Amino acid sequence: MSLIFIILTGFLMLNFLTGEVTRSRTDMACSDVNNIEDGNKLFCLVTDLVIPYWIWIIISIAIGAVVVRYVF
């Protein structure tokens, strides 16, 4: 039950992050290939990795909570 609660809570927070990532990409002009600088390219790539990273964090915390409950 706690696994489902942790995953649902995490994915609800994911909805807030997707809007912020989209707004950040728009503000940094990540889709403008001709006028983007090297440092900005790197930051755009890091910004794109926020959503998959967040999903891995949610799954890791949920699995960790279940494992701790059954092992200890």
PDB file of N, CA, C and O in Angstrom:
ATOM      1  N   MET A   1       0.823  -1.183   0.000  1.00  0.00           N
ATOM      2  CA  MET A   1       0.000   0.000   0.000  1.00  0.00           C
ATOM      3  C   MET A   1       0.876   1.259   0.000  1.00  0.00           C
ATOM      4  O   MET A   1       0.575   2.239  -0.682  1.00  0.00           O
ATOM      5  N   SER A   2       1.954   1.214   0.771  1.00  0.00           N
ATOM      6  CA  SER A   2       2.831   2.386   0.820  1.00  0.00           C
ATOM      7  C   SER A   2       3.551   2.587  -0.512  1.00  0.00           C
ATOM      8  O   SER A   2       3.836   3.723  -0.891  1.00  0.00           O
ATOM      9  N   LEU A   3       3.845   1.508  -1.221  1.00  0.00           N
ATOM     10  CA  LEU A   3       4.469   1.608  -2.535  1.00  0.00           C
ATOM     11  C   LEU A   3       3.568   2.394  -3.488  1.00  0.00           C
ATOM     12  O   LEU A   3       4.036   3.287  -4.194  1.00  0.00           O
ATOM     13  N   ILE A   4       2.302   2.066  -3.508  1.00  0.00           N
ATOM     14  CA  ILE A   4       1.360   2.760  -4.388  1.00  0.00           C
ATOM     15  C   ILE A   4       1.224   4.221  -3.982  1.00  0.00           C
ATOM     16  O   ILE A   4       1.173   5.094  -4.848  1.00  0.00           O
ATOM     17  N   PHE A   5       1.164   4.503  -2.695  1.00  0.00           N
ATOM     18  CA  PHE A   5       1.035   5.880  -2.222  1.00  0.00           C
ATOM     19  C   PHE A   5       2.257   6.712  -2.607  1.00  0.00           C
ATOM     20  O   PHE A   5       2.115   7.850  -3.055  1.00  0.00           O
ATOM     21  N   ILE A   6       3.439   6.159  -2.438  1.00  0.00           N
ATOM     22  CA  ILE A   6       4.662   6.893  -2.786  1.00  0.00           C
ATOM     23  C   ILE A   6       4.728   7.158  -4.281  1.00  0.00           C
ATOM     24  O   ILE A   6       5.094   8.258  -4.696  1.00  0.00           O
ATOM     25  N   ILE A   7       4.382   6.172  -5.094  1.00  0.00           N
ATOM     26  CA  ILE A   7       4.424   6.347  -6.542  1.00  0.00           C
ATOM     27  C   ILE A   7       3.384   7.370  -6.992  1.00  0.00           C
ATOM     28  O   ILE A   7       3.686   8.227  -7.823  1.00  0.00           O
ATOM     29  N   LEU A   8       2.173   7.295  -6.462  1.00  0.00           N
ATOM     30  CA  LEU A   8       1.146   8.260  -6.842  1.00  0.00           C
ATOM     31  C   LEU A   8       1.514   9.680  -6.436  1.00  0.00           C
ATOM     32  O   LEU A   8       1.320  10.615  -7.212  1.00  0.00           O
ATOM     33  N   THR A   9       2.034   9.847  -5.247  1.00  0.00           N
ATOM     34  CA  THR A   9       2.445  11.174  -4.792  1.00  0.00           C
ATOM     35  C   THR A   9       3.581  11.715  -5.650  1.00  0.00           C
ATOM     36  O   THR A   9       3.585  12.895  -6.002  1.00  0.00           O
ATOM     37  N   GLY A  10       4.528  10.874  -5.985  1.00  0.00           N
ATOM     38  CA  GLY A  10       5.647  11.303  -6.821  1.00  0.00           C
ATOM     39  C   GLY A  10       5.212  11.700  -8.213  1.00  0.00           C
ATOM     40  O   GLY A  10       5.677  12.705  -8.752  1.00  0.00           O
ATOM     41  N   PHE A  11       4.308  10.906  -8.810  1.00  0.00           N
ATOM     42  CA  PHE A  11       3.856  11.239 -10.159  1.00  0.00           C
ATOM     43  C   PHE A  11       2.940  12.449 -10.171  1.00  0.00           C
ATOM     44  O   PHE A  11       2.843  13.131 -11.192  1.00  0.00           O
ATOM     45  N   LEU A  12       2.268  12.734  -9.070  1.00  0.00           N
ATOM     46  CA  LEU A  12       1.506  13.981  -8.984  1.00  0.00           C
ATOM     47  C   LEU A  12       2.452  15.180  -8.994  1.00  0.00           C
ATOM     48  O   LEU A  12       2.157  16.200  -9.617  1.00  0.00           O
ATOM     49  N   MET A  13       3.577  15.059  -8.313  1.00  0.00           N
ATOM     50  CA  MET A  13       4.567  16.135  -8.333  1.00  0.00           C
ATOM     51  C   MET A  13       5.207  16.265  -9.712  1.00  0.00           C
ATOM     52  O   MET A  13       5.647  17.349 -10.093  1.00  0.00           O
ATOM     53  N   LEU A  14       5.258  15.177 -10.449  1.00  0.00           N
ATOM     54  CA  LEU A  14       5.825  15.187 -11.792  1.00  0.00           C
ATOM     55  C   LEU A  14       5.037  16.105 -12.724  1.00  0.00           C
ATOM     56  O   LEU A  14       5.615  16.721 -13.620  1.00  0.00           O
ATOM     57  N   ASN A  15       3.728  16.201 -12.521  1.00  0.00           N
ATOM     58  CA  ASN A  15       2.914  17.096 -13.337  1.00  0.00           C
ATOM     59  C   ASN A  15       3.328  18.551 -13.162  1.00  0.00           C
ATOM     60  O   ASN A  15       3.290  19.323 -14.120  1.00  0.00           O
ATOM     61  N   PHE A  16       3.717  18.932 -11.968  1.00  0.00           N
ATOM     62  CA  PHE A  16       4.179  20.295 -11.742  1.00  0.00           C
ATOM     63  C   PHE A  16       5.542  20.541 -12.395  1.00  0.00           C
ATOM     64  O   PHE A  16       5.815  21.635 -12.890  1.00  0.00           O
ATOM     65  N   LEU A  17       6.380  19.525 -12.390  1.00  0.00           N
ATOM     66  CA  LEU A  17       7.719  19.672 -12.964  1.00  0.00           C
ATOM     67  C   LEU A  17       7.705  19.786 -14.479  1.00  0.00           C
ATOM     68  O   LEU A  17       8.524  20.509 -15.046  1.00  0.00           O
ATOM     69  N   THR A  18       6.794  19.089 -15.145  1.00  0.00           N
ATOM     70  CA  THR A  18       6.781  19.131 -16.612  1.00  0.00           C
ATOM     71  C   THR A  18       6.498  20.531 -17.126  1.00  0.00           C
ATOM     72  O   THR A  18       7.089  20.954 -18.120  1.00  0.00           O
ATOM     73  N   GLY A  19       5.619  21.246 -16.480  1.00  0.00           N
ATOM     74  CA  GLY A  19       5.342  22.625 -16.877  1.00  0.00           C
ATOM     75  C   GLY A  19       6.543  23.527 -16.672  1.00  0.00           C
ATOM     76  O   GLY A  19       6.828  24.391 -17.502  1.00  0.00           O
ATOM     77  N   GLU A  20       7.243  23.330 -15.575  1.00  0.00           N
ATOM     78  CA  GLU A  20       8.425  24.142 -15.293  1.00  0.00           C
ATOM     79  C   GLU A  20       9.561  23.840 -16.261  1.00  0.00           C
ATOM     80  O   GLU A  20      10.281  24.749 -16.675  1.00  0.00           O
ATOM     81  N   VAL A  21       9.727  22.567 -16.626  1.00  0.00           N
ATOM     82  CA  VAL A  21      10.771  22.198 -17.590  1.00  0.00           C
ATOM     83  C   VAL A  21      10.457  22.805 -18.951  1.00  0.00           C
ATOM     84  O   VAL A  21      11.351  23.314 -19.627  1.00  0.00           O
ATOM     85  N   THR A  22       9.208  22.754 -19.350  1.00  0.00           N
ATOM     86  CA  THR A  22       8.805  23.343 -20.632  1.00  0.00           C
ATOM     87  C   THR A  22       9.030  24.847 -20.636  1.00  0.00           C
ATOM     88  O   THR A  22       9.530  25.405 -21.613  1.00  0.00           O
ATOM     89  N   ARG A  23       8.662  25.499 -19.545  1.00  0.00           N
ATOM     90  CA  ARG A  23       8.859  26.947 -19.461  1.00  0.00           C
ATOM     91  C   ARG A  23      10.345  27.296 -19.456  1.00  0.00           C
ATOM     92  O   ARG A  23      10.750  28.287 -20.064  1.00  0.00           O
ATOM     93  N   SER A  24      11.153  26.498 -18.780  1.00  0.00           N
ATOM     94  CA  SER A  24      12.593  26.733 -18.745  1.00  0.00           C
ATOM     95  C   SER A  24      13.210  26.575 -20.127  1.00  0.00           C
ATOM     96  O   SER A  24      14.055  27.377 -20.525  1.00  0.00           O
ATOM     97  N   ARG A  25      12.793  25.542 -20.863  1.00  0.00           N
ATOM     98  CA  ARG A  25      13.309  25.345 -22.221  1.00  0.00           C
ATOM     99  C   ARG A  25      12.905  26.495 -23.139  1.00  0.00           C
ATOM    100  O   ARG A  25      13.680  26.902 -24.004  1.00  0.00           O
ATOM    101  N   THR A  26      11.704  27.015 -22.956  1.00  0.00           N
ATOM    102  CA  THR A  26      11.248  28.139 -23.773  1.00  0.00           C
ATOM    103  C   THR A  26      12.035  29.395 -23.440  1.00  0.00           C
ATOM    104  O   THR A  26      12.432  30.134 -24.341  1.00  0.00           O
ATOM    105  N   ASP A  27      12.264  29.642 -22.161  1.00  0.00           N
ATOM    106  CA  ASP A  27      13.008  30.840 -21.750  1.00  0.00           C
ATOM    107  C   ASP A  27      14.462  30.807 -22.205  1.00  0.00           C
ATOM    108  O   ASP A  27      15.036  31.851 -22.516  1.00  0.00           O
ATOM    109  N   MET A  28      15.061  29.622 -22.247  1.00  0.00           N
ATOM    110  CA  MET A  28      16.460  29.506 -22.669  1.00  0.00           C
ATOM    111  C   MET A  28      16.609  29.366 -24.184  1.00  0.00           C
ATOM    112  O   MET A  28      17.729  29.338 -24.696  1.00  0.00           O
ATOM    113  N   ALA A  29      15.498  29.279 -24.897  1.00  0.00           N
ATOM    114  CA  ALA A  29      15.489  29.126 -26.358  1.00  0.00           C
ATOM    115  C   ALA A  29      16.282  27.888 -26.779  1.00  0.00           C
ATOM    116  O   ALA A  29      17.158  27.958 -27.641  1.00  0.00           O
ATOM    117  N   CYS A  30      15.962  26.764 -26.160  1.00  0.00           N
ATOM    118  CA  CYS A  30      16.677  25.523 -26.463  1.00  0.00           C
ATOM    119  C   CYS A  30      16.382  25.001 -27.862  1.00  0.00           C
ATOM    120  O   CYS A  30      17.196  24.272 -28.430  1.00  0.00           O
ATOM    121  N   SER A  31      15.246  25.355 -28.420  1.00  0.00           N
ATOM    122  CA  SER A  31      14.912  24.853 -29.751  1.00  0.00           C
ATOM    123  C   SER A  31      15.488  25.716 -30.869  1.00  0.00           C
ATOM    124  O   SER A  31      15.366  25.356 -32.040  1.00  0.00           O
ATOM    125  N   ASP A  32      16.114  26.848 -30.536  1.00  0.00           N
ATOM    126  CA  ASP A  32      16.723  27.717 -31.541  1.00  0.00           C
ATOM    127  C   ASP A  32      18.149  27.235 -31.804  1.00  0.00           C
ATOM    128  O   ASP A  32      19.082  27.619 -31.099  1.00  0.00           O
ATOM    129  N   VAL A  33      18.305  26.402 -32.812  1.00  0.00           N
ATOM    130  CA  VAL A  33      19.578  25.731 -33.059  1.00  0.00           C
ATOM    131  C   VAL A  33      20.649  26.698 -33.559  1.00  0.00           C
ATOM    132  O   VAL A  33      21.830  26.505 -33.271  1.00  0.00           O
ATOM    133  N   ASN A  34      20.275  27.694 -34.273  1.00  0.00           N
ATOM    134  CA  ASN A  34      21.255  28.604 -34.883  1.00  0.00           C
ATOM    135  C   ASN A  34      21.867  29.592 -33.892  1.00  0.00           C
ATOM    136  O   ASN A  34      23.001  30.027 -34.092  1.00  0.00           O
ATOM    137  N   ASN A  35      21.165  29.949 -32.852  1.00  0.00           N
ATOM    138  CA  ASN A  35      21.644  31.002 -31.946  1.00  0.00           C
ATOM    139  C   ASN A  35      21.894  30.517 -30.521  1.00  0.00           C
ATOM    140  O   ASN A  35      21.831  31.314 -29.585  1.00  0.00           O
ATOM    141  N   ILE A  36      22.171  29.250 -30.338  1.00  0.00           N
ATOM    142  CA  ILE A  36      22.409  28.731 -28.993  1.00  0.00           C
ATOM    143  C   ILE A  36      23.912  28.572 -28.761  1.00  0.00           C
ATOM    144  O   ILE A  36      24.648  28.158 -29.656  1.00  0.00           O
ATOM    145  N   GLU A  37      24.354  28.905 -27.550  1.00  0.00           N
ATOM    146  CA  GLU A  37      25.770  28.798 -27.200  1.00  0.00           C
ATOM    147  C   GLU A  37      26.056  27.436 -26.574  1.00  0.00           C
ATOM    148  O   GLU A  37      25.134  26.701 -26.222  1.00  0.00           O
ATOM    149  N   ASP A  38      27.339  27.105 -26.437  1.00  0.00           N
ATOM    150  CA  ASP A  38      27.725  25.784 -25.931  1.00  0.00           C
ATOM    151  C   ASP A  38      27.280  25.552 -24.489  1.00  0.00           C
ATOM    152  O   ASP A  38      26.766  24.482 -24.165  1.00  0.00           O
ATOM    153  N   GLY A  39      27.471  26.532 -23.633  1.00  0.00           N
ATOM    154  CA  GLY A  39      27.064  26.386 -22.241  1.00  0.00           C
ATOM    155  C   GLY A  39      25.563  26.248 -22.110  1.00  0.00           C
ATOM    156  O   GLY A  39      25.061  25.519 -21.253  1.00  0.00           O
ATOM    157  N   ASN A  40      24.859  26.953 -22.964  1.00  0.00           N
ATOM    158  CA  ASN A  40      23.403  26.874 -22.941  1.00  0.00           C
ATOM    159  C   ASN A  40      22.920  25.513 -23.445  1.00  0.00           C
ATOM    160  O   ASN A  40      21.898  25.008 -22.980  1.00  0.00           O
ATOM    161  N   LYS A  41      23.649  24.920 -24.392  1.00  0.00           N
ATOM    162  CA  LYS A  41      23.313  23.576 -24.873  1.00  0.00           C
ATOM    163  C   LYS A  41      23.405  22.566 -23.732  1.00  0.00           C
ATOM    164  O   LYS A  41      22.535  21.712 -23.566  1.00  0.00           O
ATOM    165  N   LEU A  42      24.468  22.681 -22.957  1.00  0.00           N
ATOM    166  CA  LEU A  42      24.662  21.766 -21.840  1.00  0.00           C
ATOM    167  C   LEU A  42      23.553  21.924 -20.811  1.00  0.00           C
ATOM    168  O   LEU A  42      23.032  20.937 -20.291  1.00  0.00           O
ATOM    169  N   PHE A  43      23.199  23.151 -20.523  1.00  0.00           N
ATOM    170  CA  PHE A  43      22.147  23.390 -19.546  1.00  0.00           C
ATOM    171  C   PHE A  43      20.789  22.915 -20.063  1.00  0.00           C
ATOM    172  O   PHE A  43      19.953  22.461 -19.281  1.00  0.00           O
ATOM    173  N   CYS A  44      20.568  23.015 -21.368  1.00  0.00           N
ATOM    174  CA  CYS A  44      19.331  22.480 -21.956  1.00  0.00           C
ATOM    175  C   CYS A  44      19.282  20.967 -21.817  1.00  0.00           C
ATOM    176  O   CYS A  44      18.221  20.407 -21.538  1.00  0.00           O
ATOM    177  N   LEU A  45      20.414  20.296 -22.007  1.00  0.00           N
ATOM    178  CA  LEU A  45      20.460  18.844 -21.833  1.00  0.00           C
ATOM    179  C   LEU A  45      20.187  18.440 -20.390  1.00  0.00           C
ATOM    180  O   LEU A  45      19.470  17.471 -20.139  1.00  0.00           O
ATOM    181  N   VAL A  46      20.753  19.176 -19.446  1.00  0.00           N
ATOM    182  CA  VAL A  46      20.529  18.890 -18.022  1.00  0.00           C
ATOM    183  C   VAL A  46      19.062  19.123 -17.677  1.00  0.00           C
ATOM    184  O   VAL A  46      18.472  18.363 -16.909  1.00  0.00           O
ATOM    185  N   THR A  47      18.481  20.164 -18.242  1.00  0.00           N
ATOM    186  CA  THR A  47      17.068  20.447 -17.995  1.00  0.00           C
ATOM    187  C   THR A  47      16.188  19.331 -18.545  1.00  0.00           C
ATOM    188  O   THR A  47      15.174  18.984 -17.939  1.00  0.00           O
ATOM    189  N   ASP A  48      16.568  18.772 -19.683  1.00  0.00           N
ATOM    190  CA  ASP A  48      15.800  17.664 -20.254  1.00  0.00           C
ATOM    191  C   ASP A  48      15.883  16.406 -19.409  1.00  0.00           C
ATOM    192  O   ASP A  48      14.987  15.565 -19.482  1.00  0.00           O
ATOM    193  N   LEU A  49      16.915  16.253 -18.622  1.00  0.00           N
ATOM    194  CA  LEU A  49      17.090  15.054 -17.802  1.00  0.00           C
ATOM    195  C   LEU A  49      16.353  15.110 -16.465  1.00  0.00           C
ATOM    196  O   LEU A  49      16.380  14.140 -15.709  1.00  0.00           O
ATOM    197  N   VAL A  50      15.701  16.223 -16.166  1.00  0.00           N
ATOM    198  CA  VAL A  50      15.024  16.359 -14.880  1.00  0.00           C
ATOM    199  C   VAL A  50      13.884  15.356 -14.750  1.00  0.00           C
ATOM    200  O   VAL A  50      13.747  14.724 -13.703  1.00  0.00           O
ATOM    201  N   ILE A  51      13.074  15.196 -15.774  1.00  0.00           N
ATOM    202  CA  ILE A  51      11.910  14.318 -15.695  1.00  0.00           C
ATOM    203  C   ILE A  51      12.315  12.841 -15.538  1.00  0.00           C
ATOM    204  O   ILE A  51      11.797  12.179 -14.638  1.00  0.00           O
ATOM    205  N   PRO A  52      13.219  12.293 -16.375  1.00  0.00           N
ATOM    206  CA  PRO A  52      13.627  10.893 -16.140  1.00  0.00           C
ATOM    207  C   PRO A  52      14.314  10.688 -14.788  1.00  0.00           C
ATOM    208  O   PRO A  52      14.132   9.653 -14.146  1.00  0.00           O
ATOM    209  N   TYR A  53      15.096  11.669 -14.363  1.00  0.00           N
ATOM    210  CA  TYR A  53      15.760  11.580 -13.065  1.00  0.00           C
ATOM    211  C   TYR A  53      14.724  11.532 -11.947  1.00  0.00           C
ATOM    212  O   TYR A  53      14.864  10.760 -10.999  1.00  0.00           O
ATOM    213  N   TRP A  54      13.698  12.348 -12.057  1.00  0.00           N
ATOM    214  CA  TRP A  54      12.644  12.383 -11.043  1.00  0.00           C
ATOM    215  C   TRP A  54      11.906  11.038 -10.990  1.00  0.00           C
ATOM    216  O   TRP A  54      11.565  10.561  -9.907  1.00  0.00           O
ATOM    217  N   ILE A  55      11.660  10.428 -12.154  1.00  0.00           N
ATOM    218  CA  ILE A  55      10.988   9.129 -12.196  1.00  0.00           C
ATOM    219  C   ILE A  55      11.842   8.065 -11.507  1.00  0.00           C
ATOM    220  O   ILE A  55      11.318   7.243 -10.755  1.00  0.00           O
ATOM    221  N   TRP A  56      13.157   8.076 -11.760  1.00  0.00           N
ATOM    222  CA  TRP A  56      14.041   7.122 -11.097  1.00  0.00           C
ATOM    223  C   TRP A  56      14.065   7.343  -9.590  1.00  0.00           C
ATOM    224  O   TRP A  56      14.124   6.375  -8.831  1.00  0.00           O
ATOM    225  N   ILE A  57      14.021   8.583  -9.143  1.00  0.00           N
ATOM    226  CA  ILE A  57      13.997   8.872  -7.703  1.00  0.00           C
ATOM    227  C   ILE A  57      12.724   8.320  -7.069  1.00  0.00           C
ATOM    228  O   ILE A  57      12.774   7.722  -5.995  1.00  0.00           O
ATOM    229  N   ILE A  58      11.581   8.520  -7.731  1.00  0.00           N
ATOM    230  CA  ILE A  58      10.304   8.036  -7.203  1.00  0.00           C
ATOM    231  C   ILE A  58      10.326   6.520  -7.069  1.00  0.00           C
ATOM    232  O   ILE A  58       9.964   5.976  -6.026  1.00  0.00           O
ATOM    233  N   ILE A  59      10.749   5.844  -8.121  1.00  0.00           N
ATOM    234  CA  ILE A  59      10.774   4.386  -8.098  1.00  0.00           C
ATOM    235  C   ILE A  59      11.761   3.869  -7.052  1.00  0.00           C
ATOM    236  O   ILE A  59      11.473   2.890  -6.363  1.00  0.00           O
ATOM    237  N   SER A  60      12.920   4.515  -6.927  1.00  0.00           N
ATOM    238  CA  SER A  60      13.923   4.085  -5.945  1.00  0.00           C
ATOM    239  C   SER A  60      13.422   4.248  -4.518  1.00  0.00           C
ATOM    240  O   SER A  60      13.622   3.365  -3.684  1.00  0.00           O
ATOM    241  N   ILE A  61      12.781   5.359  -4.237  1.00  0.00           N
ATOM    242  CA  ILE A  61      12.259   5.580  -2.889  1.00  0.00           C
ATOM    243  C   ILE A  61      11.155   4.588  -2.570  1.00  0.00           C
ATOM    244  O   ILE A  61      11.089   4.062  -1.459  1.00  0.00           O
ATOM    245  N   ALA A  62      10.287   4.329  -3.541  1.00  0.00           N
ATOM    246  CA  ALA A  62       9.189   3.392  -3.306  1.00  0.00           C
ATOM    247  C   ALA A  62       9.714   1.978  -3.059  1.00  0.00           C
ATOM    248  O   ALA A  62       9.283   1.310  -2.119  1.00  0.00           O
ATOM    249  N   ILE A  63      10.628   1.527  -3.886  1.00  0.00           N
ATOM    250  CA  ILE A  63      11.192   0.187  -3.702  1.00  0.00           C
ATOM    251  C   ILE A  63      12.001   0.118  -2.407  1.00  0.00           C
ATOM    252  O   ILE A  63      11.946  -0.886  -1.697  1.00  0.00           O
ATOM    253  N   GLY A  64      12.744   1.166  -2.099  1.00  0.00           N
ATOM    254  CA  GLY A  64      13.502   1.211  -0.853  1.00  0.00           C
ATOM    255  C   GLY A  64      12.608   1.141   0.375  1.00  0.00           C
ATOM    256  O   GLY A  64      12.955   0.494   1.364  1.00  0.00           O
ATOM    257  N   ALA A  65      11.469   1.799   0.316  1.00  0.00           N
ATOM    258  CA  ALA A  65      10.540   1.759   1.454  1.00  0.00           C
ATOM    259  C   ALA A  65       9.985   0.358   1.656  1.00  0.00           C
ATOM    260  O   ALA A  65       9.816  -0.083   2.793  1.00  0.00           O
ATOM    261  N   VAL A  66       9.703  -0.341   0.574  1.00  0.00           N
ATOM    262  CA  VAL A  66       9.182  -1.704   0.681  1.00  0.00           C
ATOM    263  C   VAL A  66      10.265  -2.653   1.185  1.00  0.00           C
ATOM    264  O   VAL A  66      10.001  -3.497   2.042  1.00  0.00           O
ATOM    265  N   VAL A  67      11.472  -2.521   0.663  1.00  0.00           N
ATOM    266  CA  VAL A  67      12.564  -3.402   1.068  1.00  0.00           C
ATOM    267  C   VAL A  67      12.912  -3.196   2.540  1.00  0.00           C
ATOM    268  O   VAL A  67      13.148  -4.172   3.252  1.00  0.00           O
ATOM    269  N   VAL A  68      12.949  -1.970   3.005  1.00  0.00           N
ATOM    270  CA  VAL A  68      13.264  -1.697   4.405  1.00  0.00           C
ATOM    271  C   VAL A  68      12.195  -2.292   5.313  1.00  0.00           C
ATOM    272  O   VAL A  68      12.497  -2.786   6.400  1.00  0.00           O
ATOM    273  N   ARG A  69      10.958  -2.242   4.867  1.00  0.00           N
ATOM    274  CA  ARG A  69       9.874  -2.774   5.690  1.00  0.00           C
ATOM    275  C   ARG A  69       9.978  -4.294   5.849  1.00  0.00           C
ATOM    276  O   ARG A  69       9.690  -4.820   6.924  1.00  0.00           O
ATOM    277  N   TYR A  70      10.386  -5.001   4.797  1.00  0.00           N
ATOM    278  CA  TYR A  70      10.436  -6.459   4.853  1.00  0.00           C
ATOM    279  C   TYR A  70      11.774  -7.012   5.349  1.00  0.00           C
ATOM    280  O   TYR A  70      11.825  -8.133   5.855  1.00  0.00           O
ATOM    281  N   VAL A  71      12.834  -6.256   5.213  1.00  0.00           N
ATOM    282  CA  VAL A  71      14.147  -6.771   5.634  1.00  0.00           C
ATOM    283  C   VAL A  71      14.376  -6.537   7.117  1.00  0.00           C
ATOM    284  O   VAL A  71      14.880  -7.419   7.813  1.00  0.00           O
ATOM    285  N   PHE A  72      14.017  -5.374   7.602  1.00  0.00           N
ATOM    286  CA  PHE A  72      14.327  -5.055   8.991  1.00  0.00           C
ATOM    287  C   PHE A  72      13.122  -5.259   9.861  1.00  0.00           C
ATOM    288  O   PHE A  72      13.190  -5.040  11.070  1.00  0.00           O
TER     289      PHE A  72
END
